[in-house]
Amino acid sequence: MVHSAVAWFGVDAERTVVVGDHVSDLRAAQTAGCWGVHGRSGQGVAPVSGGPRYLGSFPDLSAYADTVEQRRTAHAPRP
């Protein structure tokens, strides 16, 4: 399904993040060449090791977005 979505939307898998609440979602993301984020929805547990394209486990998308923004600003060039 992730392969189909990448093809349908014409996105670059290397630059695509898939959010899922099960380990199988993260495996599907990795198989398609995408990055995986575990969203703790109460439906599944975070993997012990999510593989090389695993970005972590977050309580919700807002927490993930905050983390991305903090990392982006920490590495932004200073004027």
C-alpha positions in Angstrom: 0.0 0.0 0.0 2.9 2.4 0.7 4.5 1.6 -2.6 1.1 2.4 -4.3 0.7 5.7 -2.4 4.3 6.8 -3.3 3.6 6.0 -7.0 0.1 7.6 -7.0 1.2 10.9 -5.5 4.6 10.9 -7.4 6.6 11.6 -4.2 10.2 10.7 -3.5 10.2 7.8 -1.1 13.5 9.0 0.3 11.8 12.2 1.5 8.6 10.7 2.6 7.5 10.0 6.2 4.9 7.4 7.0 3.2 7.6 10.4 1.8 4.4 11.8 0.7 2.9 15.1 1.8 -0.7 14.4 5.2 -2.2 13.8 3.8 -3.5 10.5 3.2 0.1 9.4 6.9 0.9 10.0 8.0 -2.2 8.2 5.9 -1.2 5.2 7.4 2.3 5.2 11.0 0.9 5.4 10.2 -1.6 2.6 9.0 1.2 0.4 12.1 3.3 1.1 10.3 5.8 3.3 11.0 7.0 6.8 8.8 5.7 9.7 7.3 7.4 12.7 5.5 5.5 15.4 2.4 7.3 16.7 1.3 6.1 20.1 -2.4 5.7 19.5 -2.9 3.0 22.1 -3.3 0.5 19.3 0.2 -0.7 19.1 3.5 -0.6 21.0 6.7 1.1 19.8 9.2 -1.2 18.3 12.4 -1.9 20.3 14.4 -1.2 17.1 12.6 0.3 14.2 15.4 -0.1 11.7 17.6 2.4 9.8 14.7 4.6 8.7 12.9 4.8 12.0 12.5 8.3 13.4 11.1 7.5 16.8 7.9 7.1 18.8 5.8 10.1 19.7 2.6 10.5 21.7 1.0 12.5 18.8 1.8 14.3 15.6 2.2 17.6 17.4 5.1 16.2 19.5 6.7 14.9 16.3 6.3 18.2 14.6 7.8 20.0 17.6 10.8 17.7 17.5 11.4 18.3 13.8 11.1 22.1 14.3 13.6 22.0 17.2 16.1 20.0 15.2 15.6 22.3 12.1 16.2 25.5 14.0 19.2 24.0 15.9 20.9 23.3 12.6 19.8 26.4 10.7 22.5 28.7 9.6 23.0 31.7 11.8 22.8 35.2 10.2 
